[in-house]
Every structure is written in structure tokens, then in C-alpha cells.
Amino acid sequence: MRHVHQLKIGPIGFRIGSDWRVPIDALRTLYADYPGPDDGVADFTVRLFAARPWRRFVRPSVMIGGDFVLPEAAPLPLVQGLLAAEMGMNLQMALGQRRYLLLHASVVERNGRALLMTGESGAGKSTLAALLAAHGWRLMGDEFALVDPVTGLVHAFPRLISLKNAAIGVVERTLPDARFGPLLTGTPKGDIRHLVPDRRAIAAMHVPASPVLLLFPRFGFDAATRQVDLGEVFVRLTQASTNYVAMGERGFDALAGLVGRVPAVAIDYPDTQAAIDQVEQLWAAI
């Protein structure tokens, strides 16, 4: 690869190479406060490349490759190269991670205890994580929760927070002094803008936390809460995990342990302030 950047997010090191300078420059800017991999050796490699040599110059399109690939994945335009790099890191984790049980979830922490939020796309997980961080919580992750099968602890993975569509304006107004990436329009998920986690989240990303509450948020409904029974929680989390099956017995034991010891609540909320109020009330009752 002509252009390369290495970084470490939580316990995971990445090497990202690209045929173009633009995506790497964006990564260097937004991940400027992140360290490199231990001893310079990355856990995963991401490649951003042109499928044909002329595609580097004529209507340049970015293919996503690396240690693990999805052959049927469609390329992205070069203007969305940062998104391609982020998707490439997601792909390596989803297909290659075996040390930790992965849950597609946002995670925040307070006083050594972690709150995990998972649900369908559009549930507001990323927005809530960003806004809770603005209210004093430590952001541990937006894309994945990393559950240690041995200790049961959640390890931080504070990637850029991926804000979509209407959530972009909500967070921009709440955090006017935060660092944001460029606005990416016309992506497969609409408008996307990345928020850089605050310095506290980055400085403490080597510090794990004990999970004590699991939330299934749902946006666009009157405020309501309900306890979720163990069977439903287990099924939901198997659907939210990208490597549960691949980890075999270790994955089952890790997931069953999490479900058995962490209470789960589903919340409906009409707006972000209502959601924050609900979270604080639930947290105070733990």
C-alpha cells in the first residue's frame, strides 16, 4: 500500500493501508491522540484499494480488503474513503476477532461499572452514548462491546462515534466544541459524520469495566420501560453478536454468564432528553 497508518483502539491494533492519501490523512487527523499498536505489530490489517489500476484516477472507487474480506461487498466512492476505512476495521473485528465476545453495542461507564446499549439500527445507541458522555459518563465504545470470556469484564473500544442523519445536528448542538470528521453524504445509510471521543475516553481506553446494566433502547415512542426476561435477552444478544457462533463453547459460556448476571431493560423514548432521564433513573436504582 502506498499510504499507511497504524493505531491502537483499546486492546486492538490496526494497520490501514490505502492506494490514496486522502483516507489516511483523515484517519491521522481524527485518530491523532491514539497510540500505535504494541511493538508496532497490528492485530488486523485493512486495505483500501482500486479494483482496477485506472480506478485510482477515473471515478476512483474504494474496495475494502484486509485479513478478512467480503467478496460481494460493493466499493465506495473515494470521497467516502474515511467511511471505507471504518467499515474495514469493523469487518476485521466481526470476522476475525476470537479473543473477546463481540456485541454490536454502545458502551458507557461510570465508577467502574458499564452500561451496554444494543438494538436495531436507528434505535439511537450512538446518539445516546455521545450525549451520556457529554453528561459525565466515560465512552467505552460505539460499535462493539468486547466481553472477556474469562473475567466477564467489558474492554473499551472507543472508535469514532458514527452519527447518522438527524442525530448529527442533535449532537453538534449539544457538543459545539467537540471534534468532528467531515460530513459524508449519500452513503448507504444516508448522511454520516464521525465524532471523535473525548480525551478522557482515549486516555482510559485500557481500563475495563464490569457490566451492570443492559439496555434495549427504541426511539420514537412514548416513554416506557419494561424488564426483559432471560430467554429474550439471550436471543437478542446472539443476534447482536458477530462472533458468538465462531467462538463455540467459549462464546456460549461468555454470553450465558453475561445474561445470567446483568439485568436487562427495554426502554422506549420520544426524544434524547427523555432517554437520558430514563437511563439516570435506572442507573440510580441499581
URURWO-V497757 format. One line per field, one symbol per residue. phi: phi as a letter, one per 30 degrees, with the letter a starting at -180 (. if undefined). A space follows every 10 residues. Layout:
BEGIN
phi = ???
END
This chain:
BEGIN
phi = .dbbbcabch dccbbccbdb dedddddddd cddcdddehi cddbccbcbc dbedddbche bcdcbkdbbc eddddcdedc ddddddddde ddddccdbdc dcbdacbbbb hiccccbbld ejdjeddddd ddddcjdcdc lccbcccddd cidccdbdde dccbhdddde deddbdcdcb dddccideci dbbccdeddd dddcdccdbc dbacccdbcj beeabadcdd dddddddddd ccbedddidd dddddddddd ccdbbcbcbd addddddddd dddddd
END
